[in-house]
Amino acid sequence: MTKTNEPRPQPVPLQVGMLVYPALTLLDLIGPQTALSMHGQTHLVAKTLDPVMSDSGIAILPTATYDTCPRDLDVLFVPGGMGTADAMEDTATLSFLAARARTASYVTSVCSGSLILAAAGLLDGYRATTHWTSLDVLAAFGVQAERQRVVVDRNRITGGGVTAGIDFGLTLVALLRGETAAELTQLTMEYDPRPPFNAGSPETAAPEVMALARGFIEPVYSRTLAIARRQHAQLRT
């Protein structure tokens, strides 16, 4: 007879590889990492182990390089940010993602990180989402872009803009560890949002706020759209 006071076996910690590149958006990374870190080991992966500056001016210290990152990951994750366009054209970064995606259980992103996945050819034939300002950029790759907080299509999981990374992280925890674990994680994080303004989406923001937002993102938007159209055209020739 099994003793009732015997400890339950603990699940093997998840291996989570999170791409770190210059001018990424910090919350794109930290939201999902906070949720996933309670259930596994995070590898912050960059070209070198030198500090990487986020687009908010806070530096991140990588823990692994493209060469030393574990080969078999439970989760391969890409954040978005103002540096998305550079990452979309970085051969070493795209090669690293393509290589690890072959063996990763889940290939994932938040915000414009999905554009980087698309540039690496990792969203071909999948549904995906991104920041609302970049949905047509994602579609320019031939990806079925959807306006959602989180889109799950087989082992591709993508989150919308910035704060959607928390929803994304909890969704992923539920898939990997079950709903009770996800609910416990949400409670521990006290994720119970009550935003002070009703301006968190294009549907609710005032027109003048929308104009400001589009102006802010325009330089990155124009460049990423040009890259997407060029790369997609090259694939079709």
Phi, psi and omega per residue, in radians:
M1 nan 2.367 -3.140
T2 -1.314 2.307 3.112
K3 -1.247 2.350 -3.087
T4 -1.228 -0.352 -3.100
N5 -1.637 0.119 3.101
E6 -1.253 2.392 -3.138
P7 -1.162 2.517 3.084
R8 -1.279 2.504 3.085
P9 -1.110 2.380 -3.134
Q10 -1.510 2.433 3.114
P11 -1.128 2.647 3.096
V12 -1.116 2.286 -3.132
P13 -0.989 2.419 3.089
L14 -1.156 2.555 3.031
Q15 -1.838 1.966 -3.024
V16 -2.050 2.035 3.083
G17 -1.760 2.082 -3.083
M18 -2.056 2.072 -3.123
L19 -1.173 2.386 3.081
V20 -2.186 2.167 -3.127
Y21 -2.490 2.764 -3.068
P22 -1.008 2.371 3.082
A23 1.200 0.496 2.969
L24 -1.276 2.791 3.081
T25 -1.513 2.148 -2.990
L26 -1.040 -0.759 -3.086
L27 -1.209 -0.482 3.029
D28 -0.977 -0.629 -3.112
L29 -1.505 -0.836 -2.975
I30 -1.251 -0.618 3.112
G31 -1.007 -1.015 3.104
P32 -1.092 -0.675 -3.097
Q33 -1.120 -0.637 3.119
T34 -1.079 -0.765 3.129
A35 -1.185 -0.793 -3.052
L36 -1.335 -0.474 -3.068
S37 -1.141 -0.375 3.117
M38 -1.278 -0.159 -3.033
H39 -2.236 0.089 -3.118
G40 -3.030 -2.901 -3.119
Q41 -1.874 2.242 3.135
T42 -1.675 2.303 3.019
H43 -1.970 1.964 3.099
L44 -1.536 1.896 -2.887
V45 -1.878 2.222 3.107
A46 -2.446 3.078 3.126
K47 -1.072 -0.728 3.137
T48 -2.315 3.104 3.105
L49 -1.584 0.151 3.087
D50 -1.210 2.605 3.098
P51 -0.978 2.496 3.141
V52 -2.014 2.198 -3.095
M53 -1.492 2.225 3.068
S54 -1.380 3.003 -3.118
D55 -1.363 -0.027 3.044
S56 -1.784 0.091 3.079
G57 1.507 0.203 3.094
I58 -1.871 2.273 -3.086
A59 -1.506 2.596 3.112
I60 -2.079 2.393 -3.129
L61 -1.745 1.904 3.125
P62 -1.090 2.677 3.099
T63 -1.971 -0.152 3.132
A64 -2.667 2.740 3.065
T65 -1.837 3.071 3.099
Y66 -1.024 -0.550 -3.122
D67 -1.418 -0.593 -3.028
T68 -1.697 -0.123 3.089
C69 -1.053 2.399 3.113
P70 -0.909 2.532 -3.083
R71 -1.324 -0.643 -3.088
D72 -1.904 1.810 -3.105
L73 -1.857 2.524 2.973
D74 -1.295 -0.645 -3.117
V75 -2.382 2.208 2.945
L76 -1.876 2.158 -2.987
F77 -2.245 2.461 3.116
V78 -2.265 2.125 3.052
P79 -1.479 2.954 3.044
G80 -1.780 -2.924 3.115
G81 2.603 3.117 -3.129
M82 -1.172 -0.303 3.113
G83 -1.611 0.198 -3.092
T84 -0.981 -0.811 -3.066
A85 -1.030 -0.763 3.124
D86 -1.078 -0.740 -3.137
A87 -1.135 -0.595 3.132
M88 -1.115 -0.393 -3.104
E89 -1.902 0.123 -3.097
D90 -1.600 1.926 -3.044
T91 -1.053 -0.739 -3.117
A92 -1.110 -0.712 3.137
T93 -1.148 -0.804 -3.126
L94 -1.132 -0.670 3.114
S95 -1.145 -0.721 3.102
F96 -1.061 -0.818 -3.122
L97 -1.098 -0.765 3.139
A98 -1.072 -0.685 -3.123
A99 -1.187 -0.832 -3.107
R100 -1.255 -0.501 -3.140
A101 -1.125 -0.447 -3.117
R102 -1.132 -0.468 -3.080
T103 -2.074 -0.124 -3.132
A104 -1.256 2.487 3.099
S105 -1.195 -0.731 3.120
Y106 -2.287 2.354 3.082
V107 -1.949 2.111 -2.865
T108 -2.457 2.914 3.093
S109 -2.820 2.915 2.978
V110 -2.341 2.530 3.078
C111 1.017 -2.429 -3.081
S112 -1.309 0.079 2.998
G113 -1.034 -0.471 3.111
S114 -1.152 -0.461 3.082
L115 -1.167 -0.611 3.103
I116 -1.212 -0.737 3.053
L117 -1.035 -0.751 -3.139
A118 -1.111 -0.696 3.121
A119 -1.113 -0.486 3.093
A120 -1.494 0.032 3.132
G121 1.356 0.328 -3.006
L122 -1.677 0.003 3.084
L123 -2.047 0.188 3.109
D124 -1.073 2.142 3.125
G125 1.434 0.174 -3.141
Y126 -2.035 2.709 2.923
R127 -1.497 2.559 -3.114
A128 -2.778 2.934 3.078
T129 -2.324 3.056 -3.127
T130 -2.859 -3.020 3.045
H131 -1.044 2.533 -3.051
W132 -1.011 -0.486 3.130
T133 -1.289 -0.212 -3.019
S134 -2.049 0.184 -3.104
L135 -1.063 -0.693 3.131
D136 -1.283 -0.415 3.027
V137 -1.175 -0.780 3.101
L138 -1.069 -0.726 3.122
A139 -1.133 -0.524 3.133
A140 -1.135 -0.349 3.044
F141 -1.404 -0.104 -3.058
G142 1.572 0.129 3.124
V143 -1.427 2.513 3.058
Q144 -1.368 1.662 -3.052
A145 -1.472 2.331 -3.125
E146 -2.229 2.436 3.108
R147 -1.502 1.613 -3.119
Q148 -2.511 2.788 3.025
R149 -1.197 -0.720 3.126
V150 -2.496 2.364 3.052
V151 -2.118 2.204 3.093
V152 -1.970 2.081 3.075
D153 -2.339 1.740 -3.046
R154 0.970 -2.131 -3.111
N155 -1.720 0.306 3.023
R156 -1.828 2.106 3.131
I157 -2.209 2.123 -3.106
T158 -2.204 2.509 3.124
G159 -1.958 2.727 3.097
G160 -1.264 -2.659 -3.009
G161 -1.323 2.284 2.881
V162 0.836 -1.535 -3.064
T163 -1.149 -0.360 3.068
A164 -1.096 -0.253 3.101
G165 -1.060 -0.514 3.099
I166 -1.243 -0.790 3.064
D167 -1.018 -0.761 3.105
F168 -1.012 -0.859 -3.100
G169 -1.053 -0.745 -3.139
L170 -1.197 -0.661 3.078
T171 -1.063 -0.750 -3.133
L172 -1.178 -0.713 3.085
V173 -1.042 -0.733 3.122
A174 -1.061 -0.705 3.135
L175 -1.187 -0.646 -3.040
L176 -1.564 -0.536 -3.023
R177 -2.232 -0.083 3.125
G178 1.746 2.792 -3.051
E179 -1.174 -0.608 3.129
T180 -1.086 -0.748 3.106
A181 -1.099 -0.688 3.131
A182 -1.166 -0.719 3.120
E183 -1.159 -0.675 3.074
L184 -1.102 -0.725 3.107
T185 -1.097 -0.768 3.130
Q186 -1.085 -0.734 3.133
L187 -1.156 -0.734 3.124
T188 -1.084 -0.651 3.105
M189 -1.361 -0.181 -3.016
E190 0.868 0.866 3.116
Y191 -1.479 1.641 -3.085
D192 -2.496 1.161 -2.909
P193 -1.172 2.401 2.985
R194 -2.385 1.435 -3.009
P195 -1.077 2.498 -3.103
P196 -1.268 -0.310 -3.140
F197 -2.319 2.600 3.101
N198 -1.655 1.094 -3.051
A199 -2.366 0.454 -3.040
G200 -1.570 0.087 3.120
S201 -2.579 2.810 3.113
P202 -1.055 -0.459 -3.121
E203 -1.280 -0.436 -3.062
T204 -1.951 -0.332 -3.101
A205 -1.269 2.572 3.099
A206 -1.180 2.639 -3.110
P207 -0.963 -0.688 -3.120
E208 -1.201 -0.548 3.079
V209 -1.236 -0.706 3.077
M210 -1.030 -0.747 -3.136
A211 -1.105 -0.720 3.107
L212 -1.100 -0.738 -3.121
A213 -1.119 -0.770 -3.140
R214 -1.142 -0.648 3.092
G215 -1.143 -0.653 3.137
F216 -1.127 -0.717 -3.035
I217 -1.570 -0.141 -2.987
E218 -0.933 -0.813 -3.107
P219 -1.040 -0.772 3.131
V220 -1.215 -0.734 -3.133
Y221 -1.016 -0.873 -3.090
S222 -1.061 -0.732 -3.107
R223 -1.233 -0.763 -3.135
T224 -1.144 -0.624 3.115
L225 -1.147 -0.713 3.106
A226 -1.114 -0.716 3.122
I227 -1.113 -0.787 -3.115
A228 -1.070 -0.789 -3.130
R229 -1.132 -0.713 -3.133
R230 -1.154 -0.833 -3.098
Q231 -1.157 -0.663 3.128
H232 -1.175 -0.690 3.105
A233 -1.119 -0.660 3.127
Q234 -1.129 -0.649 3.138
L235 -1.188 -0.474 -3.086
R236 -1.525 -0.195 -3.128
T237 -1.664 nan nan
